[in-house]
Amino acid sequence: MSVLETSLQYIKGVGPKLSSRLSKRGLKTVRDALYFFPRTYQDRRKKTPLREVVREGEYLVEGEIVSAGPVTYRSGKGTFDVVISDGTGYAVLKWFNFHLETWNSLYRPGRRVLVYGTARGFLGNFEFLHPDVEFVDGEDKGLERLTGIVPVYPEVEGIHQRTLRKIVERAVEAGLPAVEDPLPEELLREEGLPGLKESLRQIHRPDDDADVEALCDFRSPFHRRIIFDEFLTLQLGLARRKYLAVKEQGISIPWEKEIVEEIKRRLPFQLTEAQRRVVNEILRDMKRGEPMNRLLQGDVGSGKTIVAWIASLIAWNRGYQVAVMAPTEILAEQHYINFTSLSRGLNVKIVLLTSSTPPKEKEELKSAIARGEADIVIGTHALIQEDVEFSRLALVIVDEQHRFGVYQRLKLREKGSSPHLLVMTATPIPRTLAMTLYGDLDVSVIDEMPPGRTPVTTKVIEERDRARMFAFIREELKRGGQAYIVFPLVEESEKLDLKAATDMYEKLREGELKGFPIGLLHGRMKQSEKEEVVRKFREGKISVLVSTTVIEVGVDVPSATVMVVENAERFGLSQLHQLRGRVGRGGKKSWCFLVAGRKISDDARRRLSVMEKTTDGFRVAEEDLIIRGPGDFVGTRQSGFPDIIFGNIIRDTEILSRARERAFRIIEEDPNLSSPKYRKLRELVTSRWGNAIDFAFV
């Protein structure tokens, strides 16, 4: 067994008790300690004379103990105070937690101490509360731990920072000789990167002439090396998936002039330039003999459904089946209605299959799909059930793809023989995130809105403005408009002070919106009840739809002109943008009111102000990524996808781009990483990706 896999319990000074505490923080082996990086650094290279400690801040000082002992206050509480002097001035070291007998024996007058800590003014003097102290009289043992550039590690419950530093330092000493660099020397030279051993050493124990600011910001050459490794292994996995996809034998689906002309005649409007560009990219992919693997990004209302319908008809015209999977029954039904309307008069059989489909009808549909009699099959997760079989599936379209896991998409694709894959999202994804999450996909972007879409005016509403807002809504309803009022919860929660949809539905009926027909929609209703409410809203029989976020995608009512989001601070920016996209779809002037709770943070105000400033989904997404960070931006963990621990796709965009370029070059040179120079790199990639490395299509 490699020393890197040795339990930290056997490192000097650890033992079972500390090992248990470290284990709870994920620190179990020497390797774990090597990659347990400081969260910041303290500059302890320069000693300051006590006379120059004239303002609050962090200092390294040295002095002789003048007096020491316990001090008791009127409250009954006490401290242990040590007064030191260096001949230029005095300072007080103070501890609230101490063992009197031990402290008395240690802090004897006449002893010299080196002190690091935060000085604060108190009654005309400066005192250091709970500082780090080293005794430097006679013997300088241990001095190296207090001076220089000192690492500050993330907290581990029950372990003092100083003890933690000792443990990591000893683990680094033990493990560093066993570290093997996975990157070839030639690659390191070309990328201008330091070796792995040197990087790990410098991160844990920087040289005295290091740039402290760069270390603290993770910008040092050594931090950049670790981040490059992380991004490289990530991109190698994506590059391999793309390589396998290109090598796979696919179905060639050439388009014919007749069907293209038929499609043009049926379009309710002229395609935008962006839609035409995207359609051409997709049709080129489908014509090639290798499977398409494409991500289609488009803002809310940009016309992705039309693009999906065009691709579906091209496949149908050549005698193939199409599967369209949506995350909710409402969205699946919306696609079914749109596809059916656009295809009316053509001999194309379009079916809808969801978990709510009645059992008898479901069996009939499955049989029709298996016999190839159903041409375009639209549905939810029901499509990936084992007993749903296709006879000639050639195109798979996954809408709102981030709501599905890797394996769900793979499962649907396995129902055909290497079918083309088009995944669509209305959640605009910044370039850096797209490179990270979907680096194995070709990306198409609809960056232009169809004519007639009116920008939605967005206003943040404080509690005091509610009466005026409802007065405005009443006038809008009288003019024939319709409104959504969205709440975060279905029923009142004791834990969160939020207005629940069911309660507010009753209050609005008897209060601010009395006299207007109001409907209620939430996720706990039966599917038939949901469909009935949405149908009535669509037909104008309901003026106001009180709802939870179940209407975030899929509900398309052109006459809806007002969106109200209660407790808007509880939603992410991308979710708010999706909700806002439910209005302004019919050409009429539309409004979105974001109602803030009584107490919201500055961060929440900043997020909501972004919504007021722009209706551009990509700008909203960029701001969301900056404010929230890259952690879980897409809302759903991508199963089979390695975590990003050290890198930050906002801060480290340049490293990500370099790692991506290098990864694709490596896979082109050695697709299986089987040559001796990439042996260690292959082990690293496999350890991070696991079995998911072999999945070409996600």
Sequence and secondary structure as in RCSB ss.txt:
>XXXX:A:sequence
MSVLETSLQYIKGVGPKLSSRLSKRGLKTVRDALYFFPRTYQDRRKKTPLREVVREGEYLVEGEIVSAGPVTYRS
GKGTFDVVISDGTGYAVLKWFNFHLETWNSLYRPGRRVLVYGTARGFLGNFEFLHPDVEFVDGEDKGLERLTGIV
PVYPEVEGIHQRTLRKIVERAVEAGLPAVEDPLPEELLREEGLPGLKESLRQIHRPDDDADVEALCDFRSPFHRR
IIFDEFLTLQLGLARRKYLAVKEQGISIPWEKEIVEEIKRRLPFQLTEAQRRVVNEILRDMKRGEPMNRLLQGDV
GSGKTIVAWIASLIAWNRGYQVAVMAPTEILAEQHYINFTSLSRGLNVKIVLLTSSTPPKEKEELKSAIARGEAD
IVIGTHALIQEDVEFSRLALVIVDEQHRFGVYQRLKLREKGSSPHLLVMTATPIPRTLAMTLYGDLDVSVIDEMP
PGRTPVTTKVIEERDRARMFAFIREELKRGGQAYIVFPLVEESEKLDLKAATDMYEKLREGELKGFPIGLLHGRM
KQSEKEEVVRKFREGKISVLVSTTVIEVGVDVPSATVMVVENAERFGLSQLHQLRGRVGRGGKKSWCFLVAGRKI
SDDARRRLSVMEKTTDGFRVAEEDLIIRGPGDFVGTRQSGFPDIIFGNIIRDTEILSRARERAFRIIEEDPNLSS
PKYRKLRELVTSRWGNAIDFAFV
>XXXX:A:secstr
  GGGSBGGGSTT HHHHHHHHHHTT  BHHHHHT   SEEEEE S   GGG  SSEEEEEEEEEEEEEEEE TT
S EEEEEEEE SS EEEEEESS  HHHHHHHS TT EEEEEEEEEEETTEEEEES EEEE SS  TTGGGTSEEE
EE   BTTB HHHHHHHHHHHHHHHGGG    S HHHHHHHT   HHHHHHHHHS  TTS HHHHHTT SHHHHH
HHHHHHHHHHHHHHHHHHHHHHS        HHHHHHHHHH SS   HHHHHHHHHHHHHHHSSS  EEEEEE T
TS HHHHHHHHHHHHHHTT EEEEE SSHHHHHHHHHHHHHHHTTSS  EEEE TTS HHHHHHHHHHHHHT  S
EEEESGGGGSTT   SSEEEEEESSGGGS HHHHHHHHTTSSS EEEEEESS   HHHHHHHSTTSEEEEE S  
TT    EEEEE GGGHHHHHHHHHHHHHTT EEEEE SBSS  SSS   BHHHHHHHHHHTTTTTS EEEE TTS
 HHHHHHHHHHHHTTS SEEEE GGGSSS   TTEEEEEEETGGGS HHHHHHHHTTSS SSS  EEEEE  SS 
 HHHHHHHHHHHH   HHHHHHHHHHHH STTTTSS  TT     S  TTTTHHHHHHHHHHHHHHHHH TT  S
GGGHHHHHHHHHHHGGGGG    
